[in-house]
Amino acid sequence: WTRLELDEETIIALSADHATSAQFHSEFKTDLDGERLPSGKFATNALVLACAMLAYNILRWIGQTGLLGPDAPPRAPAKRRRLRTVMQELMYVAARLIATGRRLKLAFGYGCPIVPVFRRLYGQLPAP
């Protein structure tokens, strides 16, 4: 039942992506640990939400471009990956941070299957 003064097709179209929206909301809360805000102060919570939003958008970009490419780790075909999957596949990879010659380098283990994905993603970033 609805109180909207619209025809049935328009109402159905408006609610068609409700489940997708709820899934994004669920990912934001569970995968980024955003169930509870850390402070009683509005400004602090606004800053935490802004940082979480930035992290969410970066992880979504990595998931859309990194885990769906030709060199992506083998998985079942899907249009998108959950944030937890992105973090497990790409962020929880063992690597060593090496500072040398005023540069920072990531050193992965020999034969790490994620290296081509990291190179492709890094190549898509705009030059500084």
N, CA, C and O atoms as CSV, one atom per row, in Angstrom:
chain,resi,resn,atom,element,x,y,z
A,1,TRP,N,N,0.834,-1.168,0.000
A,1,TRP,CA,C,0.000,0.000,0.000
A,1,TRP,C,C,0.881,1.233,0.000
A,1,TRP,O,O,1.963,1.241,0.586
A,2,THR,N,N,0.405,2.271,-0.662
A,2,THR,CA,C,1.155,3.515,-0.735
A,2,THR,C,C,0.203,4.689,-0.800
A,2,THR,O,O,-0.947,4.552,-1.216
A,3,ARG,N,N,0.693,5.847,-0.384
A,3,ARG,CA,C,-0.088,7.073,-0.448
A,3,ARG,C,C,0.315,7.936,-1.636
A,3,ARG,O,O,-0.225,9.027,-1.817
A,4,LEU,N,N,1.245,7.468,-2.438
A,4,LEU,CA,C,1.687,8.253,-3.582
A,4,LEU,C,C,0.562,8.392,-4.601
A,4,LEU,O,O,-0.191,7.452,-4.856
A,5,GLU,N,N,0.470,9.562,-5.165
A,5,GLU,CA,C,-0.566,9.838,-6.162
A,5,GLU,C,C,-0.016,9.593,-7.567
A,5,GLU,O,O,-0.172,10.433,-8.454
A,6,LEU,N,N,0.623,8.448,-7.766
A,6,LEU,CA,C,1.217,8.101,-9.057
A,6,LEU,C,C,0.624,6.794,-9.557
A,6,LEU,O,O,-0.001,6.051,-8.801
A,7,ASP,N,N,0.827,6.524,-10.836
A,7,ASP,CA,C,0.325,5.261,-11.376
A,7,ASP,C,C,1.215,4.111,-10.901
A,7,ASP,O,O,2.318,4.338,-10.403
A,8,GLU,N,N,0.733,2.884,-11.057
A,8,GLU,CA,C,1.412,1.705,-10.516
A,8,GLU,C,C,2.804,1.509,-11.114
A,8,GLU,O,O,3.739,1.175,-10.387
A,9,GLU,N,N,2.959,1.709,-12.417
A,9,GLU,CA,C,4.250,1.493,-13.068
A,9,GLU,C,C,5.320,2.434,-12.518
A,9,GLU,O,O,6.463,2.024,-12.318
A,10,THR,N,N,4.956,3.681,-12.276
A,10,THR,CA,C,5.908,4.656,-11.745
A,10,THR,C,C,6.320,4.286,-10.326
A,10,THR,O,O,7.496,4.390,-9.979
A,11,ILE,N,N,5.371,3.856,-9.502
A,11,ILE,CA,C,5.675,3.459,-8.127
A,11,ILE,C,C,6.587,2.236,-8.119
A,11,ILE,O,O,7.529,2.179,-7.328
A,12,ILE,N,N,6.328,1.271,-8.973
A,12,ILE,CA,C,7.176,0.072,-9.056
A,12,ILE,C,C,8.572,0.454,-9.514
A,12,ILE,O,O,9.555,-0.071,-8.991
A,13,ALA,N,N,8.680,1.357,-10.478
A,13,ALA,CA,C,9.991,1.800,-10.954
A,13,ALA,C,C,10.758,2.540,-9.861
A,13,ALA,O,O,11.979,2.411,-9.768
A,14,LEU,N,N,10.053,3.315,-9.031
A,14,LEU,CA,C,10.716,4.038,-7.944
A,14,LEU,C,C,11.290,3.095,-6.893
A,14,LEU,O,O,12.325,3.389,-6.296
A,15,SER,N,N,10.637,1.985,-6.668
A,15,SER,CA,C,11.099,1.062,-5.622
A,15,SER,C,C,11.915,-0.103,-6.170
A,15,SER,O,O,12.270,-1.007,-5.414
A,16,ALA,N,N,12.221,-0.104,-7.459
A,16,ALA,CA,C,12.916,-1.249,-8.064
A,16,ALA,C,C,14.314,-1.436,-7.488
A,16,ALA,O,O,14.728,-2.573,-7.263
A,17,ASP,N,N,15.049,-0.365,-7.245
A,17,ASP,CA,C,16.414,-0.482,-6.747
A,17,ASP,C,C,16.517,-0.332,-5.232
A,17,ASP,O,O,17.591,-0.026,-4.714
A,18,HIS,N,N,15.419,-0.543,-4.521
A,18,HIS,CA,C,15.451,-0.414,-3.068
A,18,HIS,C,C,16.383,-1.445,-2.444
A,18,HIS,O,O,17.107,-1.128,-1.501
A,19,ALA,N,N,16.375,-2.678,-2.957
A,19,ALA,CA,C,17.224,-3.725,-2.392
A,19,ALA,C,C,18.697,-3.404,-2.612
A,19,ALA,O,O,19.518,-3.652,-1.728
A,20,THR,N,N,19.049,-2.855,-3.777
A,20,THR,CA,C,20.439,-2.482,-4.040
A,20,THR,C,C,20.878,-1.378,-3.102
A,20,THR,O,O,21.991,-1.413,-2.579
A,21,SER,N,N,20.021,-0.407,-2.885
A,21,SER,CA,C,20.330,0.678,-1.960
A,21,SER,C,C,20.511,0.140,-0.543
A,21,SER,O,O,21.412,0.576,0.173
A,22,ALA,N,N,19.679,-0.786,-0.139
A,22,ALA,CA,C,19.803,-1.378,1.189
A,22,ALA,C,C,21.099,-2.179,1.310
A,22,ALA,O,O,21.699,-2.215,2.384
A,23,GLN,N,N,21.538,-2.819,0.231
A,23,GLN,CA,C,22.782,-3.570,0.267
A,23,GLN,C,C,23.979,-2.632,0.428
A,23,GLN,O,O,24.895,-2.933,1.192
A,24,PHE,N,N,23.984,-1.496,-0.284
A,24,PHE,CA,C,25.058,-0.519,-0.122
A,24,PHE,C,C,25.098,0.001,1.316
A,24,PHE,O,O,26.172,0.144,1.899
A,25,HIS,N,N,23.937,0.280,1.877
A,25,HIS,CA,C,23.842,0.759,3.251
A,25,HIS,C,C,24.381,-0.288,4.211
A,25,HIS,O,O,25.098,0.045,5.155
A,26,SER,N,N,24.042,-1.548,3.979
A,26,SER,CA,C,24.520,-2.633,4.822
A,26,SER,C,C,26.037,-2.775,4.733
A,26,SER,O,O,26.701,-2.981,5.749
A,27,GLU,N,N,26.590,-2.665,3.515
A,27,GLU,CA,C,28.045,-2.738,3.350
A,27,GLU,C,C,28.729,-1.613,4.110
A,27,GLU,O,O,29.738,-1.833,4.781
A,28,PHE,N,N,28.185,-0.419,4.006
A,28,PHE,CA,C,28.773,0.730,4.684
A,28,PHE,C,C,28.810,0.499,6.187
A,28,PHE,O,O,29.797,0.822,6.847
A,29,LYS,N,N,27.723,-0.064,6.729
A,29,LYS,CA,C,27.654,-0.277,8.169
A,29,LYS,C,C,28.520,-1.444,8.630
A,29,LYS,O,O,29.267,-1.304,9.599
A,30,THR,N,N,28.438,-2.585,7.962
A,30,THR,CA,C,29.119,-3.771,8.462
A,30,THR,C,C,30.581,-3.837,8.020
A,30,THR,O,O,31.466,-4.017,8.856
A,31,ASP,N,N,30.848,-3.694,6.721
A,31,ASP,CA,C,32.208,-3.879,6.215
A,31,ASP,C,C,33.146,-2.752,6.631
A,31,ASP,O,O,34.339,-2.989,6.819
A,32,LEU,N,N,32.638,-1.543,6.777
A,32,LEU,CA,C,33.465,-0.421,7.226
A,32,LEU,C,C,33.300,-0.139,8.714
A,32,LEU,O,O,33.795,0.870,9.217
A,33,ASP,N,N,32.612,-1.021,9.411
A,33,ASP,CA,C,32.418,-0.919,10.857
A,33,ASP,C,C,31.790,0.421,11.245
A,33,ASP,O,O,32.270,1.114,12.142
A,34,GLY,N,N,30.709,0.766,10.547
A,34,GLY,CA,C,30.046,2.033,10.815
A,34,GLY,C,C,28.714,1.888,11.515
A,34,GLY,O,O,27.823,2.718,11.334
A,35,GLU,N,N,28.564,0.836,12.320
A,35,GLU,CA,C,27.284,0.652,13.016
A,35,GLU,C,C,27.014,1.751,14.028
A,35,GLU,O,O,25.888,2.228,14.166
A,36,ARG,N,N,28.073,2.144,14.737
A,36,ARG,CA,C,27.910,3.164,15.771
A,36,ARG,C,C,28.913,4.275,15.533
A,36,ARG,O,O,30.070,4.023,15.195
A,37,LEU,N,N,28.468,5.482,15.708
A,37,LEU,CA,C,29.366,6.621,15.567
A,37,LEU,C,C,30.156,6.791,16.867
A,37,LEU,O,O,29.629,6.523,17.947
A,38,PRO,N,N,31.410,7.235,16.774
A,38,PRO,CA,C,32.291,7.186,17.941
A,38,PRO,C,C,32.092,8.274,18.982
A,38,PRO,O,O,32.598,8.149,20.097
A,39,SER,N,N,31.373,9.333,18.653
A,39,SER,CA,C,31.350,10.473,19.557
A,39,SER,C,C,29.927,10.990,19.756
A,39,SER,O,O,29.015,10.669,18.993
A,40,GLY,N,N,29.770,11.779,20.776
A,40,GLY,CA,C,28.506,12.465,20.998
A,40,GLY,C,C,28.485,13.834,20.342
A,40,GLY,O,O,27.469,14.527,20.375
A,41,LYS,N,N,29.601,14.224,19.747
A,41,LYS,CA,C,29.701,15.533,19.103
A,41,LYS,C,C,29.419,15.400,17.614
A,41,LYS,O,O,29.969,14.528,16.940
A,42,PHE,N,N,28.568,16.263,17.116
A,42,PHE,CA,C,28.154,16.199,15.720
A,42,PHE,C,C,29.326,16.394,14.766
A,42,PHE,O,O,29.432,15.670,13.776
A,43,ALA,N,N,30.203,17.348,15.036
A,43,ALA,CA,C,31.325,17.641,14.134
A,43,ALA,C,C,32.270,16.443,14.013
A,43,ALA,O,O,32.762,16.149,12.924
A,44,THR,N,N,32.519,15.766,15.109
A,44,THR,CA,C,33.389,14.585,15.080
A,44,THR,C,C,32.754,13.473,14.255
A,44,THR,O,O,33.424,12.851,13.431
A,45,ASN,N,N,31.481,13.225,14.469
A,45,ASN,CA,C,30.784,12.193,13.707
A,45,ASN,C,C,30.709,12.550,12.227
A,45,ASN,O,O,30.799,11.667,11.374
A,46,ALA,N,N,30.547,13.819,11.916
A,46,ALA,CA,C,30.525,14.243,10.512
A,46,ALA,C,C,31.873,13.977,9.852
A,46,ALA,O,O,31.925,13.545,8.700
A,47,LEU,N,N,32.961,14.231,10.572
A,47,LEU,CA,C,34.291,13.952,10.040
A,47,LEU,C,C,34.500,12.453,9.841
A,47,LEU,O,O,35.057,12.038,8.825
A,48,VAL,N,N,34.066,11.646,10.789
A,48,VAL,CA,C,34.194,10.191,10.665
A,48,VAL,C,C,33.388,9.689,9.476
A,48,VAL,O,O,33.868,8.837,8.728
A,49,LEU,N,N,32.189,10.192,9.286
A,49,LEU,CA,C,31.372,9.782,8.144
A,49,LEU,C,C,31.988,10.226,6.824
A,49,LEU,O,O,31.922,9.491,5.838
A,50,ALA,N,N,32.587,11.416,6.785
A,50,ALA,CA,C,33.240,11.882,5.557
A,50,ALA,C,C,34.433,10.997,5.208
A,50,ALA,O,O,34.632,10.661,4.041
A,51,CYS,N,N,35.223,10.618,6.205
A,51,CYS,CA,C,36.367,9.723,5.957
A,51,CYS,C,C,35.887,8.335,5.534
A,51,CYS,O,O,36.477,7.722,4.644
A,52,ALA,N,N,34.828,7.841,6.159
A,52,ALA,CA,C,34.282,6.533,5.787
A,52,ALA,C,C,33.720,6.570,4.367
A,52,ALA,O,O,33.844,5.595,3.625
A,53,MET,N,N,33.109,7.682,3.988
A,53,MET,CA,C,32.577,7.822,2.639
A,53,MET,C,C,33.706,7.806,1.607
A,53,MET,O,O,33.575,7.191,0.548
A,54,LEU,N,N,34.813,8.482,1.918
A,54,LEU,CA,C,35.969,8.482,1.019
A,54,LEU,C,C,36.536,7.069,0.883
A,54,LEU,O,O,36.823,6.623,-0.228
A,55,ALA,N,N,36.698,6.369,1.994
A,55,ALA,CA,C,37.209,4.994,1.955
A,55,ALA,C,C,36.256,4.082,1.184
A,55,ALA,O,O,36.696,3.236,0.406
A,56,TYR,N,N,34.955,4.256,1.399
A,56,TYR,CA,C,33.955,3.447,0.705
A,56,TYR,C,C,34.053,3.658,-0.803
A,56,TYR,O,O,34.059,2.692,-1.566
A,57,ASN,N,N,34.129,4.909,-1.231
A,57,ASN,CA,C,34.190,5.198,-2.665
A,57,ASN,C,C,35.480,4.679,-3.295
A,57,ASN,O,O,35.458,4.188,-4.423
A,58,ILE,N,N,36.598,4.779,-2.589
A,58,ILE,CA,C,37.861,4.250,-3.107
A,58,ILE,C,C,37.785,2.732,-3.229
A,58,ILE,O,O,38.202,2.170,-4.242
A,59,LEU,N,N,37.257,2.066,-2.208
A,59,LEU,CA,C,37.138,0.608,-2.267
A,59,LEU,C,C,36.163,0.162,-3.358
A,59,LEU,O,O,36.386,-0.863,-4.004
A,60,ARG,N,N,35.096,0.914,-3.567
A,60,ARG,CA,C,34.154,0.581,-4.647
A,60,ARG,C,C,34.839,0.714,-5.999
A,60,ARG,O,O,34.647,-0.129,-6.876
A,61,TRP,N,N,35.648,1.780,-6.181
A,61,TRP,CA,C,36.375,1.950,-7.447
A,61,TRP,C,C,37.356,0.803,-7.650
A,61,TRP,O,O,37.446,0.247,-8.744
A,62,ILE,N,N,38.088,0.449,-6.604
A,62,ILE,CA,C,39.030,-0.662,-6.706
A,62,ILE,C,C,38.293,-1.950,-7.046
A,62,ILE,O,O,38.773,-2.738,-7.861
A,63,GLY,N,N,37.148,-2.172,-6.440
A,63,GLY,CA,C,36.380,-3.377,-6.712
A,63,GLY,C,C,35.841,-3.420,-8.124
A,63,GLY,O,O,35.864,-4.469,-8.769
A,64,GLN,N,N,35.355,-2.283,-8.612
A,64,GLN,CA,C,34.789,-2.243,-9.958
A,64,GLN,C,C,35.860,-2.371,-11.030
A,64,GLN,O,O,35.634,-3.038,-12.040
A,65,THR,N,N,37.018,-1.751,-10.839
A,65,THR,CA,C,38.042,-1.770,-11.873
A,65,THR,C,C,39.077,-2.863,-11.655
A,65,THR,O,O,39.645,-3.370,-12.623
A,66,GLY,N,N,39.333,-3.231,-10.417
A,66,GLY,CA,C,40.389,-4.198,-10.142
A,66,GLY,C,C,39.947,-5.641,-10.171
A,66,GLY,O,O,40.646,-6.491,-10.722
A,67,LEU,N,N,38.802,-5.934,-9.590
A,67,LEU,CA,C,38.396,-7.327,-9.471
A,67,LEU,C,C,37.511,-7.807,-10.613
A,67,LEU,O,O,37.081,-8.961,-10.615
A,68,LEU,N,N,37.237,-6.951,-11.571
A,68,LEU,CA,C,36.411,-7.361,-12.697
A,68,LEU,C,C,37.180,-7.320,-14.007
A,68,LEU,O,O,36.584,-7.483,-15.072
A,69,GLY,N,N,38.473,-7.109,-13.955
A,69,GLY,CA,C,39.283,-7.028,-15.162
A,69,GLY,C,C,39.747,-8.401,-15.634
A,69,GLY,O,O,39.438,-9.419,-15.016
A,70,PRO,N,N,40.492,-8.416,-16.738
A,70,PRO,CA,C,40.956,-9.694,-17.286
A,70,PRO,C,C,42.007,-10.386,-16.417
A,70,PRO,O,O,42.141,-11.609,-16.470
A,71,ASP,N,N,42.749,-9.620,-15.622
A,71,ASP,CA,C,43.784,-10.205,-14.782
A,71,ASP,C,C,43.322,-10.400,-13.335
A,71,ASP,O,O,44.137,-10.639,-12.444
A,72,ALA,N,N,42.024,-10.297,-13.112
A,72,ALA,CA,C,41.468,-10.419,-11.763
A,72,ALA,C,C,41.582,-11.867,-11.277
A,72,ALA,O,O,41.634,-12.796,-12.083
A,73,PRO,N,N,41.620,-12.048,-9.967
A,73,PRO,CA,C,41.639,-13.412,-9.429
A,73,PRO,C,C,40.390,-14.176,-9.874
A,73,PRO,O,O,39.313,-13.590,-9.974
A,74,PRO,N,N,40.524,-15.462,-10.137
A,74,PRO,CA,C,39.359,-16.217,-10.629
A,74,PRO,C,C,38.281,-16.336,-9.558
A,74,PRO,O,O,38.532,-16.778,-8.437
A,75,ARG,N,N,37.100,-15.935,-9.933
A,75,ARG,CA,C,35.919,-16.032,-9.068
A,75,ARG,C,C,34.701,-16.220,-9.956
A,75,ARG,O,O,34.804,-16.180,-11.182
A,76,ALA,N,N,33.575,-16.421,-9.346
A,76,ALA,CA,C,32.334,-16.524,-10.103
A,76,ALA,C,C,32.031,-15.188,-10.758
A,76,ALA,O,O,32.317,-14.144,-10.172
A,77,PRO,N,N,31.461,-15.188,-11.957
A,77,PRO,CA,C,31.164,-13.919,-12.621
A,77,PRO,C,C,30.126,-13.112,-11.833
A,77,PRO,O,O,29.140,-13.654,-11.333
A,78,ALA,N,N,30.377,-11.806,-11.738
A,78,ALA,CA,C,29.465,-10.911,-11.022
A,78,ALA,C,C,29.639,-9.507,-11.578
A,78,ALA,O,O,30.671,-9.185,-12.165
A,79,LYS,N,N,28.626,-8.677,-11.389
A,79,LYS,CA,C,28.707,-7.286,-11.845
A,79,LYS,C,C,29.510,-6.424,-10.883
A,79,LYS,O,O,30.130,-5.443,-11.295
A,80,ARG,N,N,29.503,-6.777,-9.632
A,80,ARG,CA,C,30.204,-6.005,-8.616
A,80,ARG,C,C,30.622,-6.931,-7.490
A,80,ARG,O,O,30.129,-8.052,-7.372
A,81,ARG,N,N,31.533,-6.448,-6.672
A,81,ARG,CA,C,32.019,-7.209,-5.524
A,81,ARG,C,C,31.724,-6.431,-4.252
A,81,ARG,O,O,31.786,-5.202,-4.233
A,82,ARG,N,N,31.408,-7.150,-3.206
A,82,ARG,CA,C,31.200,-6.506,-1.907
A,82,ARG,C,C,32.516,-5.934,-1.402
A,82,ARG,O,O,33.590,-6.382,-1.802
A,83,LEU,N,N,32.428,-4.942,-0.521
A,83,LEU,CA,C,33.634,-4.343,0.033
A,83,LEU,C,C,34.480,-5.364,0.782
A,83,LEU,O,O,35.709,-5.313,0.728
A,84,ARG,N,N,33.839,-6.275,1.469
A,84,ARG,CA,C,34.582,-7.298,2.202
A,84,ARG,C,C,35.415,-8.139,1.236
A,84,ARG,O,O,36.552,-8.489,1.550
A,85,THR,N,N,34.865,-8.469,0.068
A,85,THR,CA,C,35.599,-9.237,-0.932
A,85,THR,C,C,36.780,-8.437,-1.459
A,85,THR,O,O,37.871,-8.981,-1.630
A,86,VAL,N,N,36.571,-7.150,-1.717
A,86,VAL,CA,C,37.652,-6.292,-2.199
A,86,VAL,C,C,38.773,-6.251,-1.167
A,86,VAL,O,O,39.947,-6.377,-1.516
A,87,MET,N,N,38.421,-6.078,0.079
A,87,MET,CA,C,39.438,-6.011,1.122
A,87,MET,C,C,40.166,-7.348,1.274
A,87,MET,O,O,41.384,-7.367,1.451
A,88,GLN,N,N,39.440,-8.459,1.208
A,88,GLN,CA,C,40.076,-9.764,1.352
A,88,GLN,C,C,40.978,-10.084,0.173
A,88,GLN,O,O,42.053,-10.655,0.356
A,89,GLU,N,N,40.558,-9.728,-1.031
A,89,GLU,CA,C,41.329,-10.078,-2.227
A,89,GLU,C,C,42.520,-9.151,-2.453
A,89,GLU,O,O,43.571,-9.609,-2.903
A,90,LEU,N,N,42.382,-7.864,-2.154
A,90,LEU,CA,C,43.418,-6.899,-2.505
A,90,LEU,C,C,44.086,-6.208,-1.323
A,90,LEU,O,O,45.278,-5.908,-1.392
A,91,MET,N,N,43.366,-5.949,-0.257
A,91,MET,CA,C,43.940,-5.177,0.840
A,91,MET,C,C,44.661,-6.042,1.862
A,91,MET,O,O,45.607,-5.577,2.498
A,92,TYR,N,N,44.242,-7.280,2.034
A,92,TYR,CA,C,44.858,-8.149,3.029
A,92,TYR,C,C,45.996,-8.973,2.435
A,92,TYR,O,O,46.258,-10.087,2.891
A,93,VAL,N,N,46.662,-8.443,1.436
A,93,VAL,CA,C,47.768,-9.134,0.783
A,93,VAL,C,C,49.059,-8.731,1.487
A,93,VAL,O,O,49.284,-7.553,1.763
A,94,ALA,N,N,49.898,-9.715,1.772
A,94,ALA,CA,C,51.169,-9.426,2.444
A,94,ALA,C,C,52.111,-8.710,1.477
A,94,ALA,O,O,52.330,-9.159,0.352
A,95,ALA,N,N,52.657,-7.597,1.934
A,95,ALA,CA,C,53.631,-6.841,1.152
A,95,ALA,C,C,54.537,-6.101,2.120
A,95,ALA,O,O,54.200,-5.898,3.286
A,96,ARG,N,N,55.686,-5.708,1.613
A,96,ARG,CA,C,56.646,-4.966,2.416
A,96,ARG,C,C,56.776,-3.571,1.836
A,96,ARG,O,O,56.906,-3.415,0.621
A,97,LEU,N,N,56.741,-2.555,2.684
A,97,LEU,CA,C,56.923,-1.174,2.250
A,97,LEU,C,C,58.400,-0.828,2.370
A,97,LEU,O,O,58.976,-0.882,3.457
A,98,ILE,N,N,59.009,-0.471,1.240
A,98,ILE,CA,C,60.440,-0.190,1.201
A,98,ILE,C,C,60.629,1.284,0.850
A,98,ILE,O,O,60.097,1.764,-0.151
A,99,ALA,N,N,61.389,1.995,1.679
A,99,ALA,CA,C,61.725,3.400,1.412
A,99,ALA,C,C,63.155,3.433,0.893
A,99,ALA,O,O,64.091,3.071,1.607
A,100,THR,N,N,63.320,3.865,-0.346
A,100,THR,CA,C,64.641,3.925,-0.940
A,100,THR,C,C,64.701,5.045,-1.968
A,100,THR,O,O,63.786,5.204,-2.778
A,101,GLY,N,N,65.771,5.816,-1.934
A,101,GLY,CA,C,65.958,6.883,-2.919
A,101,GLY,C,C,64.805,7.857,-3.009
A,101,GLY,O,O,64.388,8.215,-4.111
A,102,ARG,N,N,64.281,8.294,-1.884
A,102,ARG,CA,C,63.141,9.217,-1.816
A,102,ARG,C,C,61.879,8.651,-2.463
A,102,ARG,O,O,61.007,9.406,-2.893
A,103,ARG,N,N,61.784,7.358,-2.530
A,103,ARG,CA,C,60.602,6.707,-3.094
A,103,ARG,C,C,60.106,5.635,-2.136
A,103,ARG,O,O,60.865,5.063,-1.354
A,104,LEU,N,N,58.821,5.387,-2.224
A,104,LEU,CA,C,58.226,4.279,-1.489
A,104,LEU,C,C,57.849,3.197,-2.487
A,104,LEU,O,O,57.263,3.483,-3.531
A,105,LYS,N,N,58.185,1.960,-2.166
A,105,LYS,CA,C,57.865,0.837,-3.038
A,105,LYS,C,C,57.162,-0.235,-2.229
A,105,LYS,O,O,57.444,-0.426,-1.046
A,106,LEU,N,N,56.248,-0.930,-2.880
A,106,LEU,CA,C,55.608,-2.097,-2.287
A,106,LEU,C,C,56.278,-3.327,-2.869
A,106,LEU,O,O,56.354,-3.465,-4.090
A,107,ALA,N,N,56.758,-4.211,-2.032
A,107,ALA,CA,C,57.372,-5.456,-2.478
A,107,ALA,C,C,56.459,-6.610,-2.095
A,107,ALA,O,O,56.255,-6.893,-0.914
A,108,PHE,N,N,55.917,-7.265,-3.099
A,108,PHE,CA,C,55.039,-8.412,-2.889
A,108,PHE,C,C,55.861,-9.689,-2.944
A,108,PHE,O,O,57.000,-9.680,-3.411
A,109,GLY,N,N,55.294,-10.774,-2.472
A,109,GLY,CA,C,55.966,-12.061,-2.553
A,109,GLY,C,C,56.087,-12.530,-3.989
A,109,GLY,O,O,55.324,-12.104,-4.856
A,110,TYR,N,N,57.041,-13.403,-4.239
A,110,TYR,CA,C,57.260,-13.920,-5.583
A,110,TYR,C,C,56.019,-14.680,-6.053
A,110,TYR,O,O,55.495,-15.530,-5.334
A,111,GLY,N,N,55.560,-14.372,-7.249
A,111,GLY,CA,C,54.417,-15.070,-7.822
A,111,GLY,C,C,53.078,-14.633,-7.273
A,111,GLY,O,O,52.089,-15.347,-7.438
A,112,CYS,N,N,53.016,-13.484,-6.628
A,112,CYS,CA,C,51.748,-12.990,-6.076
A,112,CYS,C,C,50.794,-12.667,-7.234
A,112,CYS,O,O,51.139,-11.852,-8.090
A,113,PRO,N,N,49.609,-13.281,-7.282
A,113,PRO,CA,C,48.706,-13.068,-8.420
A,113,PRO,C,C,48.044,-11.688,-8.455
A,113,PRO,O,O,47.390,-11.344,-9.439
A,114,ILE,N,N,48.205,-10.911,-7.411
A,114,ILE,CA,C,47.541,-9.610,-7.329
A,114,ILE,C,C,48.382,-8.494,-7.959
A,114,ILE,O,O,47.857,-7.413,-8.224
A,115,VAL,N,N,49.671,-8.733,-8.202
A,115,VAL,CA,C,50.566,-7.693,-8.717
A,115,VAL,C,C,50.062,-7.089,-10.028
A,115,VAL,O,O,50.079,-5.864,-10.149
A,116,PRO,N,N,49.612,-7.873,-11.020
A,116,PRO,CA,C,49.108,-7.237,-12.246
A,116,PRO,C,C,47.900,-6.329,-12.006
A,116,PRO,O,O,47.742,-5.305,-12.671
A,117,VAL,N,N,47.056,-6.709,-11.059
A,117,VAL,CA,C,45.890,-5.880,-10.741
A,117,VAL,C,C,46.354,-4.553,-10.136
A,117,VAL,O,O,45.851,-3.494,-10.512
A,118,PHE,N,N,47.309,-4.602,-9.203
A,118,PHE,CA,C,47.826,-3.371,-8.611
A,118,PHE,C,C,48.470,-2.474,-9.666
A,118,PHE,O,O,48.274,-1.259,-9.653
A,119,ARG,N,N,49.231,-3.065,-10.569
A,119,ARG,CA,C,49.864,-2.262,-11.626
A,119,ARG,C,C,48.827,-1.597,-12.513
A,119,ARG,O,O,48.966,-0.425,-12.861
A,120,ARG,N,N,47.788,-2.337,-12.881
A,120,ARG,CA,C,46.732,-1.782,-13.739
A,120,ARG,C,C,45.995,-0.642,-13.016
A,120,ARG,O,O,45.728,0.405,-13.608
A,121,LEU,N,N,45.672,-0.855,-11.739
A,121,LEU,CA,C,44.977,0.183,-10.979
A,121,LEU,C,C,45.858,1.423,-10.811
A,121,LEU,O,O,45.383,2.550,-10.952
A,122,TYR,N,N,47.130,1.213,-10.514
A,122,TYR,CA,C,48.044,2.349,-10.344
A,122,TYR,C,C,48.215,3.117,-11.650
A,122,TYR,O,O,48.347,4.341,-11.644
A,123,GLY,N,N,48.211,2.397,-12.763
A,123,GLY,CA,C,48.313,3.042,-14.069
A,123,GLY,C,C,47.099,3.873,-14.427
A,123,GLY,O,O,47.200,4.788,-15.244
A,124,GLN,N,N,45.943,3.572,-13.830
A,124,GLN,CA,C,44.722,4.323,-14.109
A,124,GLN,C,C,44.591,5.582,-13.255
A,124,GLN,O,O,43.736,6.425,-13.526
A,125,LEU,N,N,45.426,5.716,-12.229
A,125,LEU,CA,C,45.370,6.908,-11.393
A,125,LEU,C,C,45.969,8.086,-12.155
A,125,LEU,O,O,46.893,7.899,-12.946
A,126,PRO,N,N,45.462,9.287,-11.934
A,126,PRO,CA,C,46.042,10.458,-12.595
A,126,PRO,C,C,47.449,10.748,-12.072
A,126,PRO,O,O,47.736,10.548,-10.892
A,127,ALA,N,N,48.308,11.215,-12.952
A,127,ALA,CA,C,49.689,11.536,-12.565
A,127,ALA,C,C,49.687,12.753,-11.648
A,127,ALA,O,O,48.877,13.662,-11.826
A,128,PRO,N,N,50.606,12.777,-10.649
A,128,PRO,CA,C,50.644,13.912,-9.703
A,128,PRO,C,C,51.148,15.182,-10.357
A,128,PRO,O,O,51.239,16.220,-9.702
